[in-house]
Amino acid sequence: MSATSNYYSSLLKLCCEARNESQVKKLHCLIIKTLVHLETFLSNNLIGAYSKLDNLTYARHTFDQIYQPNLFSWNTILSAYSKSGRLSQMQDIFDCMSIRDVVSWNVVLSGYASQRSPYNAIKAYKMMLKDDSKYLNRITFSTMLILSSNLCCIYLSEQIHGQIVKFGFESYVFVGSPLMDVYSKAGLICDAKRVFDGMPNRNLVMCNTMITGLLRCGMVKESQKLFQNMSEKDSITWTAMITGLTRNSLDREALNTFREMRLQGLSIDQFTFGSVLTACGALVTLKEGKQIHAYIIRTDYKDNVFVGSALVDMYSKCRNIKYAENIFKRMADKNIVSWTALLVGYGQNGFSEEAIIGFCEMQKNGIYPDDFALGSVISSCANLASLEEGAQFHSRAIVTGLVSFTTVSNALITLYGKCGSIEYSHCLFNDLKFRDEISWTALISGYAQFGKAHETVALFENMLANRLKPDGVTFIGVLSACSRAGLVEKGYHYFESMVKEHGIVPILDHYTCMIDLLSRAGKLEEAKSFIDKMPCWPDVIGWSTLLSSCRLHGNIEIGKWAADSLMGLEPQNPASYVLLTSIYATNRKWDDVARLRRSMRDIGVRKEPGCSWIKYRNKVHIFSADDQSSPYSSQIHAELEKLYVKMIEEGYVPDISSILHDVDESEKIKMLNHHSEKLAIAFGLIFIPPGLPIRVIKNLRVCFDCHTATKFISKITGREILVRDAVRFHLFKDGSCSCGDFW
């Protein structure tokens, strides 16, 4: 190697560090002009320079100009093709090599492994073993272990482990760390610990890997013990602990660990910030989240896309969607994770329409949706019960192939369940190649909302038979189904098994389901006794549920107790006044009705107006009671008059008990005939083509008279009418309702 070649090689290195391809080309021209004969050493450096600058054409041309390329020349061009993902050219070069060394083989293995071509990597590894085992080294085994981990193939990992022992590499730390990682990812933490314990010289990397593995497998105490016993800890050690604690739902401990890390004066990176912000979101601790945000602003990570996405997620989970929007808008770079965090945040905070608009904006910005983004926007359609938009996104999922992802298919099951197409929801479920707990829970919840208790229970038992673990949401579906069908004993059984067999601590939603189960079935004293034994008092929904059942069964004493408790929680909530007024009116206590109404006026409480809406030709038509604002009012009222005459002929008797005004009977009947859901149904009969179901959504629970009237309308017109009220679905068909008149 001449001094000239060495000088030019130094200049090439400087140009590469500056990423200056133009200077490399100029230097190459100068070399050609000044040197009669290029040494192989200098040519190899030119190949390396062009490959580092992603100019494979010049790199290959330079290689082809070498009169007698040496092994380093071959390995350099081989590595260039490997790192760039040009696997066919890489293999062609490898096949042309008359001499190969350990570098050659490892470059090929790494190329196939990194470019998701595992079977070619395994094939190359077998050829390597067959050619000569002397080529095996720690890099070979590390590459193959990482490959088997990505494939989730423990059988391959165990074979590699056997060869590691056979060829004497079991004491190499560089091999031990990926081996431990493989076993822990497969849930074989005992095997990972054996590797760790058998390592004579453990370094910091091995300890960090072991901590990550223990936390991954839920062994928190063991990881904390190892963490405390470590004489040396770096930023990765602390971040591994914070991330692991967060994944084990120990979010408060994760925040405390983050505070300790700051006191140690260690550098904090994007992964640390991401994990601790996740903990803040899970704890809904907006104050601490803001403090960490303020700290981030003072660092170099304030413009980091990973940290920005974590901030959007944190503020969304802390119910501060405006802050999340502001963070998102200020982000200079946005990727699919950023957009998905915002879309999910919109959905979680009840801004489902904004989520759909945001999804369209994301596409306009050239961001291609993944399964999480598409799943989130389908979930938003489900929250809106918007079947038309949901079906469009379903079509997109099919076209793009994302429908095969569990996140998307589960969202679709939820969509069709919430839109009343439970049969289609079940068809999607049956078509799934893989069903997880969320898949089962989505279908169970769909059937529960439809009031199909026996189908819900059968699905739940089938889920248990498939050895899947139900969660709290699953039990909410099962318990609510039992309450809507009056299955008191079965509901009690599931509530007890949830605690004793599945170890799930009941939350207020579970207790509310039990209150609903007992009170709806008329067991009001038992419901009162159940409330007295609860570890905490019911929330607004729980008291409203009991009060509603007291109205249904005419129990003034317990109803007043529930109403007083509800007023104590939310004095401005109209539900307590309205339901108690209804109880008094049913018992013809008009003085008490007048007193309650005066109280409502005095403290400024307004009853939430009932309204119903129906979608036709991409437009939502909203109706309130006795509504005259629609341009089709005359047609709608004429249609209702015709229906009323036919209903009376069929035996319909108006139920005026829900009219809480002291007026004569004819006036009450007139009020009943113009309830919002009847106006929406009449609109549907006029405009929705025959053969298609009429879908109506109501913001309150459907009243007894409208329920009876809709059964008659379905029989007279021969139409399917689907009404989604505040509690459940009612499918009216041929004079009957899917709820079995129990709602």
KAQUILIN-V541597 format. One record per residue. N is the residue number from 1. SS is DSSP state (A for helix, B for strand, O for the rest). OMEGA is omega in whole degrees, -180 to 180 (NA if undefined). Layout:
# KAQUILIN-V541597
n | ss | omega
N | SS | OMEGA
N | SS | OMEGA
This chain:
# KAQUILIN-V541597
n | ss | omega
1 | O | -177
2 | O | 178
3 | A | 180
4 | A | 179
5 | A | 180
6 | A | 179
7 | A | 179
8 | A | 180
9 | A | 178
10 | A | 178
11 | A | 177
12 | A | 179
13 | A | 179
14 | A | 179
15 | A | 180
16 | A | 179
17 | A | 179
18 | O | -177
19 | O | -176
20 | O | -177
21 | A | -180
22 | A | 180
23 | A | 178
24 | A | 180
25 | A | 178
26 | A | 179
27 | A | 177
28 | A | 178
29 | A | 179
30 | A | 179
31 | A | -179
32 | A | -178
33 | A | -171
34 | A | -177
35 | O | 178
36 | O | -178
37 | O | 179
38 | O | 175
39 | O | -180
40 | A | 180
41 | A | -179
42 | A | 177
43 | A | 178
44 | A | 178
45 | A | 175
46 | A | 177
47 | A | 180
48 | A | -180
49 | A | -180
50 | A | -180
51 | A | 177
52 | A | 179
53 | O | 176
54 | O | 176
55 | O | -175
56 | A | 179
57 | A | 179
58 | A | 179
59 | A | -179
60 | A | 179
61 | A | 179
62 | A | 179
63 | A | -178
64 | A | -180
65 | A | -179
66 | O | -177
67 | O | 178
68 | O | 180
69 | O | 177
70 | O | -177
71 | A | 179
72 | A | 178
73 | A | -180
74 | A | -179
75 | A | 180
76 | A | 179
77 | A | 176
78 | A | 179
79 | A | 179
80 | A | 179
81 | A | -179
82 | A | -177
83 | A | -179
84 | A | 179
85 | O | 179
86 | O | -169
87 | A | -179
88 | A | 177
89 | A | 178
90 | A | -178
91 | A | 178
92 | A | 178
93 | A | -178
94 | A | -180
95 | A | -179
96 | A | -176
97 | O | 178
98 | O | 178
99 | O | 178
100 | O | 175
101 | O | -177
102 | A | 179
103 | A | -179
104 | A | -179
105 | A | -178
106 | A | 177
107 | A | 179
108 | A | 178
109 | A | -179
110 | A | 179
111 | A | 180
112 | A | -178
113 | A | -177
114 | A | -178
115 | O | 175
116 | O | 174
117 | O | -170
118 | A | -175
119 | A | 175
120 | A | 177
121 | A | 179
122 | A | 178
123 | A | 179
124 | A | 179
125 | A | 178
126 | A | 177
127 | A | 179
128 | A | 178
129 | A | -178
130 | A | -177
131 | A | 179
132 | O | -178
133 | A | 180
134 | A | 180
135 | A | -179
136 | O | 173
137 | O | -175
138 | A | 179
139 | A | 178
140 | A | -176
141 | A | 178
142 | A | 179
143 | A | -178
144 | A | 178
145 | A | 177
146 | A | 178
147 | A | -179
148 | A | 177
149 | A | 178
150 | A | 179
151 | O | -174
152 | O | -177
153 | O | -177
154 | A | 179
155 | A | 178
156 | A | 180
157 | A | -179
158 | A | 176
159 | A | 178
160 | A | 179
161 | A | 178
162 | A | 180
163 | A | 175
164 | A | 179
165 | A | -177
166 | A | -175
167 | O | 171
168 | O | -180
169 | O | -173
170 | O | -179
171 | O | -179
172 | O | 180
173 | A | -179
174 | A | 178
175 | A | -176
176 | A | -178
177 | A | 178
178 | A | 178
179 | A | 176
180 | A | -180
181 | A | 179
182 | A | -177
183 | A | -179
184 | A | 177
185 | A | 178
186 | O | -179
187 | O | -179
188 | O | -174
189 | A | 178
190 | A | 177
191 | A | 178
192 | A | 180
193 | A | 178
194 | A | 177
195 | A | -179
196 | A | -178
197 | A | -178
198 | O | -179
199 | O | -176
200 | O | -176
201 | O | -179
202 | O | 177
203 | O | -177
204 | A | -180
205 | A | 180
206 | A | 179
207 | A | 177
208 | A | 179
209 | A | -180
210 | A | 178
211 | A | 179
212 | A | -180
213 | A | 179
214 | A | 180
215 | A | 177
216 | A | -179
217 | O | 175
218 | O | -179
219 | O | -172
220 | A | -177
221 | A | 179
222 | A | 180
223 | A | 179
224 | A | 178
225 | A | 178
226 | A | 180
227 | A | -179
228 | A | -176
229 | A | -179
230 | O | 180
231 | O | -179
232 | O | 178
233 | O | 175
234 | O | -179
235 | A | -179
236 | A | 179
237 | A | -179
238 | A | 180
239 | A | 177
240 | A | 179
241 | A | -178
242 | A | -180
243 | A | -179
244 | A | 178
245 | A | 178
246 | A | -180
247 | A | 177
248 | O | 177
249 | O | 176
250 | O | -170
251 | A | 178
252 | A | 177
253 | A | 178
254 | A | 179
255 | A | 179
256 | A | 178
257 | A | 178
258 | A | 178
259 | A | 178
260 | A | 179
261 | A | 179
262 | A | 179
263 | A | 178
264 | O | 178
265 | O | -179
266 | O | 178
267 | O | -178
268 | O | -177
269 | O | -176
270 | A | -178
271 | A | 176
272 | A | 179
273 | A | -180
274 | A | -178
275 | A | -177
276 | A | 175
277 | A | 175
278 | A | 178
279 | A | 178
280 | A | 179
281 | A | -180
282 | A | 180
283 | A | -176
284 | O | 180
285 | O | -176
286 | A | -178
287 | A | -180
288 | A | 176
289 | A | 178
290 | A | 179
291 | A | 179
292 | A | 177
293 | A | 179
294 | A | 178
295 | A | 180
296 | A | -179
297 | A | -179
298 | O | -179
299 | O | 178
300 | O | -175
301 | O | -178
302 | O | 179
303 | O | -180
304 | O | -175
305 | A | 179
306 | A | 180
307 | A | 178
308 | A | 179
309 | A | 179
310 | A | 177
311 | A | 177
312 | A | 180
313 | A | -178
314 | A | -179
315 | A | 178
316 | A | -179
317 | A | 176
318 | O | 176
319 | O | 178
320 | O | -172
321 | A | 178
322 | A | 176
323 | A | 180
324 | A | 178
325 | A | -179
326 | A | 177
327 | A | -178
328 | A | -178
329 | A | -178
330 | A | -179
331 | O | 180
332 | O | 179
333 | O | 178
334 | O | 176
335 | O | -177
336 | A | 179
337 | A | 179
338 | A | -179
339 | A | -179
340 | A | 178
341 | A | 180
342 | A | -179
343 | A | 178
344 | A | 178
345 | A | 176
346 | A | -179
347 | A | -179
348 | A | -177
349 | O | 176
350 | O | 179
351 | O | -174
352 | A | 178
353 | A | 178
354 | A | 178
355 | A | 179
356 | A | 177
357 | A | 179
358 | A | 178
359 | A | 178
360 | A | 177
361 | A | 179
362 | A | 180
363 | A | 178
364 | A | 179
365 | O | 174
366 | O | 178
367 | O | -178
368 | O | -176
369 | O | 173
370 | O | -176
371 | A | -179
372 | A | 180
373 | A | -179
374 | A | 178
375 | A | -179
376 | A | -179
377 | A | 174
378 | A | 177
379 | A | 178
380 | A | 175
381 | A | 178
382 | A | 179
383 | A | 179
384 | A | -173
385 | O | -178
386 | O | -176
387 | A | -177
388 | A | 179
389 | A | 179
390 | A | 179
391 | A | 177
392 | A | 178
393 | A | 175
394 | A | 178
395 | A | 179
396 | A | 180
397 | A | 180
398 | A | -177
399 | A | -177
400 | A | -178
401 | O | -179
402 | A | 180
403 | A | 180
404 | A | 179
405 | O | -177
406 | A | -179
407 | A | -179
408 | A | -178
409 | A | 178
410 | A | 178
411 | A | 178
412 | A | 177
413 | A | 178
414 | A | -179
415 | A | -176
416 | A | 176
417 | A | -179
418 | A | 179
419 | O | 175
420 | O | 179
421 | O | -173
422 | A | 178
423 | A | 179
424 | A | 177
425 | A | 180
426 | A | 177
427 | A | 177
428 | A | 179
429 | A | -179
430 | A | -178
431 | A | -178
432 | O | 175
433 | O | 179
434 | O | 179
435 | O | 176
436 | O | -178
437 | A | -179
438 | A | 178
439 | A | 180
440 | A | -178
441 | A | 179
442 | A | -179
443 | A | 178
444 | A | 180
445 | A | 178
446 | A | 178
447 | A | 180
448 | A | -180
449 | A | 178
450 | O | 179
451 | O | -180
452 | O | -171
453 | A | -176
454 | A | 176
455 | A | 179
456 | A | -180
457 | A | -180
458 | A | 178
459 | A | -179
460 | A | 179
461 | A | 178
462 | A | 177
463 | A | 178
464 | A | 180
465 | A | 177
466 | O | 176
467 | O | 175
468 | O | -175
469 | O | 177
470 | O | 177
471 | O | -178
472 | A | 180
473 | A | 178
474 | A | -179
475 | A | 175
476 | A | 177
477 | A | -178
478 | A | -179
479 | A | 179
480 | A | 177
481 | A | 178
482 | A | -179
483 | A | -177
484 | A | 178
485 | A | 178
486 | O | -179
487 | O | -172
488 | A | -177
489 | A | -180
490 | A | 178
491 | A | 177
492 | A | -179
493 | A | -178
494 | A | 179
495 | A | 180
496 | A | 180
497 | A | 178
498 | A | -178
499 | A | -171
500 | A | -175
501 | O | -174
502 | O | 174
503 | O | -180
504 | O | 178
505 | O | -178
506 | O | 173
507 | O | -175
508 | A | 179
509 | A | 178
510 | A | 179
511 | A | 178
512 | A | 177
513 | A | 180
514 | A | 176
515 | A | 178
516 | A | -180
517 | A | -176
518 | A | -174
519 | A | 179
520 | A | 179
521 | O | 178
522 | O | -180
523 | O | -173
524 | A | 177
525 | A | 178
526 | A | 177
527 | A | 178
528 | A | 178
529 | A | 179
530 | A | 180
531 | A | -180
532 | A | -178
533 | A | -180
534 | O | 179
535 | O | 176
536 | O | -179
537 | O | 177
538 | O | 174
539 | O | -177
540 | A | -178
541 | A | -180
542 | A | 179
543 | A | 179
544 | A | 179
545 | A | 179
546 | A | -179
547 | A | 179
548 | A | 179
549 | A | 176
550 | A | 175
551 | A | -179
552 | A | -175
553 | A | 174
554 | O | -179
555 | O | -175
556 | A | -174
557 | A | -179
558 | A | 178
559 | A | 178
560 | A | 177
561 | A | 179
562 | A | -179
563 | A | 179
564 | A | 179
565 | A | 180
566 | A | 178
567 | A | 178
568 | A | 179
569 | A | -177
570 | O | -178
571 | O | -177
572 | O | -179
573 | O | -177
574 | A | -174
575 | A | -178
576 | A | -179
577 | A | -176
578 | A | -178
579 | A | 178
580 | A | 174
581 | A | 180
582 | A | 178
583 | A | 179
584 | A | -179
585 | A | 179
586 | A | 179
587 | O | 176
588 | O | 176
589 | O | -171
590 | A | 177
591 | A | 178
592 | A | 176
593 | A | -179
594 | A | 180
595 | A | 179
596 | A | -180
597 | A | 176
598 | A | 179
599 | A | 179
600 | A | 180
601 | A | -175
602 | A | -178
603 | A | 173
604 | O | 179
605 | O | 179
606 | O | 177
607 | O | 177
608 | O | -178
609 | O | 177
610 | O | 176
611 | B | 179
612 | B | 179
613 | B | -179
614 | B | -178
615 | B | 178
616 | B | -180
617 | O | 177
618 | O | 177
619 | B | 179
620 | B | 178
621 | B | -175
622 | B | -180
623 | B | 170
624 | B | -176
625 | O | 179
626 | O | -176
627 | O | 177
628 | O | -172
629 | O | -177
630 | O | 176
631 | O | -180
632 | O | -174
633 | A | -178
634 | A | 178
635 | A | -178
636 | A | -179
637 | A | 176
638 | A | 178
639 | A | 179
640 | A | 178
641 | A | 178
642 | A | -180
643 | A | -178
644 | A | 179
645 | A | -180
646 | A | 180
647 | A | 178
648 | A | 178
649 | A | -179
650 | A | 178
651 | O | 180
652 | O | 176
653 | O | -178
654 | O | 178
655 | O | -173
656 | A | -177
657 | A | -178
658 | A | 178
659 | O | -172
660 | O | 179
661 | O | -180
662 | O | 180
663 | O | -177
664 | O | -172
665 | A | -178
666 | A | 178
667 | A | 178
668 | A | 179
669 | A | 179
670 | A | 178
671 | A | -180
672 | A | -175
673 | A | -177
674 | O | 173
675 | O | -171
676 | A | -178
677 | A | 177
678 | A | 177
679 | A | 180
680 | A | 180
681 | A | 178
682 | A | 176
683 | A | 180
684 | A | 179
685 | A | -179
686 | A | -168
687 | A | -179
688 | O | -176
689 | O | 177
690 | O | -179
691 | O | 177
692 | O | 179
693 | O | 175
694 | B | -176
695 | B | -179
696 | B | 176
697 | B | -179
698 | B | -176
699 | O | 179
700 | O | 177
701 | O | -179
702 | O | -177
703 | O | -175
704 | A | -177
705 | A | -180
706 | A | 178
707 | A | 179
708 | A | -178
709 | A | -178
710 | A | 175
711 | A | 178
712 | A | -179
713 | A | -180
714 | A | 180
715 | A | -177
716 | A | -174
717 | A | -176
718 | O | -178
719 | O | 171
720 | O | -180
721 | B | -179
722 | B | -180
723 | B | 174
724 | B | 178
725 | O | -175
726 | O | -175
727 | O | -170
728 | O | 175
729 | B | 172
730 | B | 176
731 | B | -179
732 | B | -178
733 | B | 177
734 | O | 174
735 | O | 178
736 | B | -179
737 | B | -178
738 | O | -178
739 | O | -179
740 | O | 180
741 | O | 177
742 | O | -180
743 | O | NA
